[in-house]
Amino acid sequence: MISSFRVETNRMTKRLLAAAAAAFLAFGLLGTTAAQEGHPLKGSWLGEWAGNSVHGDNILLILDWDGKAITGMINPGTDNMPLTKASLEPNGWLVRLEAEGKDKDGSAVRYVIEGKLENLELPNRSINGTWSSNKGRGAFTASRQ
Amino acid sequence: MKHALRIAIGFGVALCASLAAAHHPVTAKFDETKRLDLRGIVTNVDWRNPHVHVFVNVTRDAGVIENWAVELESTVLLKRSGWQHDTLKPGDAIEVSGPAARDGSRQVWGERVLASATERQVYNLTDTGPEAPQAPRPTPRGSDGKPLLGVVDGSGGYWAYPSSTVLQQAGANVAMNADGVLARISDAARVAPFQPWALGLYQHRQQRHLADDPGFLNCKNPGAVRQFQSPYGVQFVEDHARQRMFVLVGSGNRNYRIIYMDGRSPTGQVQGDDDNPLYYGRAVAHWEGDTFVVETTGFNEDFWFTNGGLPHTDQLSLVERFTRPTFDTLRYEVTITDPGAYTQPWSSGWELKWVGGEDLPVYFCQDNRS
């Protein structure tokens, strides 16, 4: 009876400490995201386009707004794929991004990312949806850094 | 186990204290459609900015005692209406009515607080600022003949009590409260010539009752027009020798804005900082007759530039025109140009009252924060 009580309290202790650590980590991460109260897409976005066998699962997205158009680049410094088209529909906060890159053989890969901008009010808001190309498709998620 | 519990409880208490202390527009935290009437005994008066709290023990039908927090305005605003920390004391019986907290916690906005013993309403705001003299005093002028925007002969004074605390394009006449919360969200498009995304973001902020305002949540500076909307006022200090005007800001965290009057370009400062956009931007000014004309660019996007949650981008530029038609009146007119967020330039304006013989009240946004 006593030993089972000890096991249970040890488990609770670990859970509490893990929860506290996770909470501190979450608050720490929130604190490192730069505030951005202007155009909601502007900034650096980090995420995944799952199952992308050509350019890997991880994606870095740099987006900007010049007052007329959304511009940006996918994986700057490595794949350097400029956006060829980008839009944000405020009614539902729907995002559509198009970009063109090349695979290892030099063949064109045309990407379309469609998603919804979520947690608009937070600095680390996110885009969740899908990606597709002439080479594959999958789930897309990215959060603003 | 006890240690772990202490950590968890301590963390929880700190978090709750932080949330409870956060400054906010009233409607962000309290729901005006959910009204409460309470009777109870005061247990404590927490006399601190940004919001004073009176804690009250309320006895329910079954004899169960609940402790409620009655939230009030800042110490500065309450003092202006003649109230003190000891206007109510522990043990006093009070009656409270006002909107309840949106999150269902035991908090109520103290719209009406009545001391039961005297039936006297307390902690209400009655102050409307100094009355201007019946015979307007003439505009004070410096030795160069230009109007003085700040103090005269070393006496104290500052500008406060703005006739409007919200921003909308001239002639729009959209109904909104003093925090900029729209009476009807369907009026949003009339407030300013928004680009579609900016209108969507403005509506989103309105639908959330301005709860995400970084000026309140994170004490971000009241840059751009917002410094002239604050009840805590501004003070102009002119440095003739260095050809600069300083605007001391009574809200936020009592910081200041520099306006250069030495003919420099509005972009870049002495060492150049074009790549470092600022909360108060880069401001240069000149006189046009009796009007002090300030042009400001170089704002960052880390703050709300006005009460009410109208968005801006780093393309924001302002032309502000200050006149002092009488000793006791400052006229503020602003033209807003931001091709990143608005389809065309738009203008607004209001007046501020001179509060003579005093310096800016001591108000720090970050007081009472854990």
Interface residues (C-beta under 8 A of the other chain):
Chain A: T9 M12 T13 L16 L17 A19 A20 A23 F24 A34 A35 Q36 E37 G38 H39 P40 K42 W65 D66 G67 K68 L88 P90 N91 W93 L120 E121
Chain B: M1 A4 L5 I7 A8 F11 Q195 P196 W197 L199 G200 L201 H204 R205 R208 A211 D212 P214 N218 K220 E301 D302 F303 W304 P311 H312 T313 D314 Q315 P339 G340 A341
